[in-house]
Amino acid sequence: MCRTLAAFPTTCLERAKEFKTRLGIFLHKSDLGSEAGSVGKFEWSSKHNKEGRNFSEDVLGWRESFDLLLGSKNGVAAFHAFLKTEFSEENLEFWLACEEFKKIRSATKLASRAHRIFEEFIRREAPKEVNIDHETRELTRTNLQAATATCFDVAQGKTRTLMEKDSYPRFLKSPAYRDLATQASATNASPSQGSPAEPSHT
């Protein structure tokens, strides 16, 4: 495991650099289909997201729980950037596809999208095949015969668990995220970076 700059293997340094580069791009405009972020590359300002958190608070929240990471657009973009450096982004992309799939209300569109997701992520030798067991794959195949909003729930749950237990801890330990968290902590501790004081009403 990489701990200090002096001890970094070349490959680790390259991956950390690639992560930072990708993260800067993703935070500016995520290629996952999200809206362009209101924060630019590593912009440590007091701008707040819809949950009332500014960017530095958002970054620090990612280590509190996997749910908070997945609930943050910037967090998802950062995690996706990290997974790309490990060539394992298919699990997150499948999870996101399932989340969008559940929002479909048209039965015709639901069935069509279900088959597309299966072909892209579930079937053997799929372009972005996720790591699930044979039983789950076959259960999902059976569910497609009468597609509903829940037909991917088991497969989605297993890929989520895999990410939370495997990829997520490595993301938090990555030099790039640690650097981000350090900057975020410093920003939160600086009075000049805080939110403007409320005007007094006399």
Salt bridges, closest charged atoms under 4 A:
GLU18 OE2 - ARG22 NE 3.00
ASP31 OD1 - HIS80 ND1 3.94
GLU43 OE2 - LYS47 NZ 3.31
GLU64 OE1 - ARG53 NH2 3.83
ASP67 OD1 - ARG160 NH2 2.22
GLU86 OE2 - ARG15 NH2 3.62
GLU86 OE1 - ARG170 NH2 2.53
GLU89 OE2 - LYS84 NZ 3.92
GLU93 OE2 - HIS80 NE2 2.72
GLU93 OE1 - LYS128 NZ 2.81
GLU99 OE2 - LYS102 NZ 3.42
GLU100 OE2 - LYS103 NZ 3.07
GLU119 OE1 - ARG123 NE 2.79
GLU120 OE2 - LYS128 NZ 3.62
GLU129 OE2 - ARG124 NH1 3.35
GLU129 OE2 - ARG137 NH2 3.01
ASP133 OD2 - LYS158 NZ 2.87
GLU138 OE1 - ARG141 NE 3.27
ASP153 OD1 - LYS102 NZ 3.76
GLU164 OE1 - ARG160 NH1 2.80
ASP166 OD1 - ARG170 NH1 2.52
ASP179 OD2 - LYS20 NZ 2.77
